[in-house]
Amino acid sequence: MASQNNLLSILQLFDGDGVVLTVEDIAAALGISVRTAYRNVRELSQAEFLDPVTGAGYVLGPAFIHFDRLIRQSDPLIHIADQPMAELLEKASQAASVIMCRRFRDRIMSVHKREGDAPHLPVSYERGVAMSLFVGAPAKAILAFLPDRALKALYLRNEEELRRTGAPAYAEMRNALKAVRRQGYSVTTSEVGSGRVGIAAPIMRGSAVVASISLVTDAKQADLERRLPSLIEGVVQTATTISDEIEKHDAQISRA
């Protein structure tokens, strides 16, 4: 049987759009023999985590679609958040999207989305796509509630990339995030998607931030300035409701 590390390393090579790899590509990328790579690929293919395509290449297989469905069905966070997210859309007159994001490695990723029925701009956060953890209201609502040590470690791991993009120095970023933490929410305009306003608040499990809930709407709405305080209140209340329900769910699991 192939080593677990090899199998995980192979799957991580497919992190990108339209990635097709041959056994030789995999062997070269991981520094292993072609024979070992072939054995690993065979095991992953038998379990349908990889699928062969024309030209001796491989792509991710249908097992991931099956597991994605299982996550949607069984993830308590998605089940708890879905109805409050729908109710938040009502407060926004359906002219918006509501997304729930979680931290994934050193990125942020949308894990659940509710779209309003009224016309509105599409959101940039597609389910499962890893995006920068340093821009946008959904990300800042998570960063602001990380422990200082974790925040600094995260910054240092990504410092080179941040400097290339013109991001502020660590002290400046930390001060901005402290302001977000004090007020309990983040509001950004056109940081991720042009012409969009994002309003986000943290979802907590005890003292730990586990996700953020965000309302994304058109920045050019005529009455947005007047409605903004009530939208912020709605986002914060939705995050609080979800956090409270998580606490109840965890208590029930503990008693079971």
C-alpha positions as CSV (number, residue, x, y, z in Angstrom):
1,M,0.0,0.0,0.0
2,A,1.3,3.5,-0.9
3,S,2.2,5.8,2.0
4,Q,-0.4,8.2,3.2
5,N,1.9,11.2,2.7
6,N,2.5,10.3,-1.0
7,L,-1.2,10.0,-1.7
8,L,-2.0,13.3,-0.1
9,S,0.9,15.0,-1.8
10,I,-0.3,13.8,-5.2
11,L,-3.8,15.1,-4.6
12,Q,-2.4,18.5,-3.6
13,L,-0.7,18.8,-7.0
14,F,-4.1,19.2,-8.6
15,D,-4.8,22.5,-6.8
16,G,-5.6,24.7,-9.8
17,D,-8.0,25.1,-12.8
18,G,-7.8,22.4,-15.4
19,V,-4.8,20.6,-14.0
20,V,-4.0,17.4,-15.9
21,L,-0.9,15.4,-14.8
22,T,0.8,12.3,-16.1
23,V,2.5,9.8,-13.8
24,E,5.9,11.2,-15.0
25,D,4.8,14.7,-14.0
26,I,3.8,13.5,-10.6
27,A,7.1,11.6,-10.1
28,A,9.1,14.7,-11.0
29,A,7.1,17.1,-8.8
30,L,7.4,14.9,-5.7
31,G,10.9,13.6,-6.3
32,I,9.8,9.9,-6.3
33,S,10.4,7.2,-8.9
34,V,8.0,6.7,-11.8
35,R,7.3,3.2,-10.4
36,T,6.3,4.5,-7.0
37,A,4.2,7.3,-8.7
38,Y,2.4,4.7,-10.8
39,R,1.6,2.5,-7.8
40,N,0.2,5.6,-6.0
41,V,-1.8,6.8,-8.9
42,R,-3.2,3.3,-9.4
43,E,-4.5,3.2,-5.8
44,L,-6.1,6.7,-6.2
45,S,-7.7,5.7,-9.5
46,Q,-9.1,2.5,-8.0
47,A,-10.8,4.6,-5.3
48,E,-11.9,7.1,-8.0
49,F,-10.0,10.0,-6.5
50,L,-8.2,10.3,-9.8
51,D,-9.6,9.7,-13.3
52,P,-7.6,8.9,-16.4
53,V,-8.0,11.1,-19.5
54,T,-6.7,11.1,-23.0
55,G,-2.9,11.4,-23.3
56,A,-1.9,9.4,-20.3
57,G,-3.0,12.2,-18.0
58,Y,-5.1,12.2,-14.8
59,V,-7.6,14.6,-13.3
60,L,-9.4,14.6,-10.0
61,G,-12.1,11.9,-10.0
62,P,-15.8,11.6,-9.1
63,A,-15.1,10.6,-5.5
64,F,-14.7,14.3,-4.7
65,I,-18.1,15.1,-6.0
66,H,-19.6,12.4,-3.8
67,F,-17.7,13.7,-0.7
68,D,-18.8,17.3,-1.5
69,R,-22.4,16.1,-1.4
70,L,-21.8,14.4,1.9
71,I,-20.3,17.6,3.3
72,R,-23.4,19.6,2.2
73,Q,-25.6,17.0,3.9
74,S,-23.7,16.5,7.1
75,D,-21.8,19.7,8.0
76,P,-23.6,21.1,11.1
77,L,-22.3,24.6,10.4
78,I,-24.0,24.6,6.9
79,H,-27.3,23.3,8.4
80,I,-27.2,25.8,11.2
81,A,-26.4,28.7,9.0
82,D,-28.7,28.1,6.1
83,Q,-32.0,29.5,7.6
84,P,-30.4,32.6,9.2
85,M,-28.7,33.4,5.9
86,A,-32.0,33.2,4.1
87,E,-33.6,35.6,6.7
88,L,-30.7,38.0,6.2
89,L,-31.5,38.2,2.5
90,E,-35.0,39.3,3.4
91,K,-33.5,42.2,5.3
92,A,-31.6,43.1,2.2
93,S,-34.7,43.0,0.1
94,Q,-33.2,40.0,-1.8
95,A,-30.9,42.3,-3.8
96,A,-27.8,40.7,-2.5
97,S,-25.8,37.5,-1.8
98,V,-25.0,36.0,1.6
99,I,-21.9,33.9,1.9
100,M,-20.3,31.9,4.7
101,C,-16.5,31.6,4.5
102,R,-14.0,29.5,6.4
103,R,-10.3,29.7,6.7
104,F,-8.5,27.1,4.5
105,R,-4.8,26.8,5.1
106,D,-3.6,30.4,4.6
107,R,-6.6,31.3,2.4
108,I,-10.3,31.9,2.8
109,M,-12.9,29.8,1.1
110,S,-16.7,30.1,0.6
111,V,-18.4,27.0,1.9
112,H,-22.1,28.0,1.6
113,K,-24.0,30.7,-0.3
114,R,-27.5,32.1,-0.6
115,E,-28.5,34.2,-3.6
116,G,-31.3,36.8,-3.4
117,D,-34.2,36.6,-5.8
118,A,-33.9,40.3,-6.8
119,P,-31.4,41.4,-9.5
120,H,-27.9,41.9,-8.0
121,L,-24.2,41.6,-8.9
122,P,-22.7,38.1,-8.8
123,V,-20.2,37.6,-5.9
124,S,-16.6,36.7,-6.5
125,Y,-16.6,34.0,-3.8
126,E,-17.3,30.7,-5.5
127,R,-17.8,27.7,-3.3
128,G,-14.5,25.8,-2.9
129,V,-12.2,28.5,-4.4
130,A,-9.4,29.5,-2.1
131,M,-8.9,33.2,-2.1
132,S,-6.7,35.7,-0.3
133,L,-7.1,35.9,3.5
134,F,-6.0,39.5,3.6
135,V,-8.6,41.4,1.5
136,G,-12.3,41.6,1.6
137,A,-14.8,41.8,4.5
138,P,-15.2,38.0,4.9
139,A,-11.5,37.6,5.4
140,K,-11.0,40.5,7.7
141,A,-13.9,39.4,9.9
142,I,-11.9,36.2,10.5
143,L,-8.5,37.7,10.8
144,A,-9.6,40.3,13.4
145,F,-10.6,37.5,15.8
146,L,-7.4,35.4,15.5
147,P,-5.1,35.3,18.5
148,D,-2.2,37.8,18.1
149,R,0.4,35.0,17.8
150,A,-1.6,33.2,15.1
151,L,-2.1,36.5,13.2
152,K,1.6,37.3,13.2
153,A,2.6,33.8,12.1
154,L,0.1,34.0,9.3
155,Y,1.5,37.4,8.2
156,L,5.1,36.2,8.3
157,R,4.3,33.1,6.2
158,N,2.8,35.3,3.5
159,E,5.0,38.4,4.0
160,E,6.7,38.2,0.6
161,E,3.4,37.9,-1.3
162,L,1.9,40.7,0.8
163,R,4.8,43.1,0.0
164,R,4.4,42.4,-3.7
165,T,0.8,43.4,-3.6
166,G,1.4,46.6,-1.6
167,A,-0.2,45.4,1.6
168,P,0.4,47.4,4.8
169,A,3.1,46.5,7.3
170,Y,2.1,44.1,10.0
171,A,1.7,46.8,12.7
172,E,-0.6,48.8,10.5
173,M,-2.6,45.8,9.5
174,R,-3.0,44.7,13.1
175,N,-4.2,48.1,14.2
176,A,-6.8,48.1,11.4
177,L,-8.0,44.6,12.5
178,K,-8.2,45.7,16.1
179,A,-10.7,48.3,15.0
180,V,-12.7,45.6,13.2
181,R,-12.7,43.5,16.4
182,R,-13.8,46.4,18.6
183,Q,-16.8,47.1,16.4
184,G,-17.6,43.5,15.7
185,Y,-17.8,43.6,11.9
186,S,-16.0,44.6,8.7
187,V,-17.2,46.7,5.8
188,T,-15.2,46.9,2.5
189,T,-16.0,48.4,-0.9
190,S,-14.6,46.9,-4.1
191,E,-11.7,45.1,-2.4
192,V,-12.5,41.8,-4.1
193,G,-15.2,42.5,-6.6
194,S,-15.6,46.0,-8.3
195,G,-18.7,47.9,-7.4
196,R,-19.6,45.6,-4.5
197,V,-19.9,46.3,-0.8
198,G,-19.2,43.5,1.7
199,I,-20.4,43.5,5.3
200,A,-19.1,40.6,7.4
201,A,-19.1,39.4,11.0
202,P,-17.4,36.5,12.7
203,I,-19.0,33.2,13.6
204,M,-17.6,32.0,16.9
205,R,-17.3,28.6,18.6
206,G,-16.7,29.7,22.2
207,S,-13.7,32.1,22.0
208,A,-12.5,30.8,18.6
209,V,-13.5,32.2,15.2
210,V,-14.6,29.4,12.9
211,A,-16.1,31.3,10.0
212,S,-17.6,34.6,8.8
213,I,-21.0,35.5,7.5
214,S,-21.1,38.2,4.8
215,L,-23.7,40.2,2.9
216,V,-22.5,41.3,-0.5
217,T,-24.5,43.9,-2.4
218,D,-24.3,46.6,-5.1
219,A,-22.2,49.6,-3.9
220,K,-24.2,51.9,-6.3
221,Q,-27.6,51.4,-4.8
222,A,-29.2,54.8,-4.4
223,D,-30.3,54.3,-0.8
224,L,-27.3,52.2,0.4
225,E,-26.0,54.9,2.7
226,R,-29.3,55.1,4.5
227,R,-29.8,51.4,4.8
228,L,-26.2,50.5,5.7
229,P,-26.6,50.7,9.5
230,S,-29.6,48.3,9.4
231,L,-27.7,45.9,7.0
232,I,-24.7,45.9,9.4
233,E,-27.0,45.2,12.3
234,G,-28.6,42.3,10.4
235,V,-25.2,40.8,9.5
236,V,-24.0,41.0,13.1
237,Q,-27.3,39.5,14.5
238,T,-27.1,36.7,11.9
239,A,-23.5,35.8,13.0
240,T,-24.6,35.9,16.7
241,T,-27.6,33.7,16.0
242,I,-25.4,31.1,14.2
243,S,-22.8,31.3,17.0
244,D,-25.5,30.7,19.6
245,E,-26.8,27.7,17.7
246,I,-23.4,26.2,17.4
247,E,-23.0,26.4,21.1
248,K,-26.4,24.7,21.6
249,H,-25.4,22.0,19.1
250,D,-22.1,21.4,20.8
251,A,-23.8,21.1,24.2
252,Q,-26.2,18.5,22.8
253,I,-23.3,16.5,21.4
254,S,-21.5,16.7,24.8
255,R,-24.5,15.4,26.6
256,A,-25.2,12.5,24.2
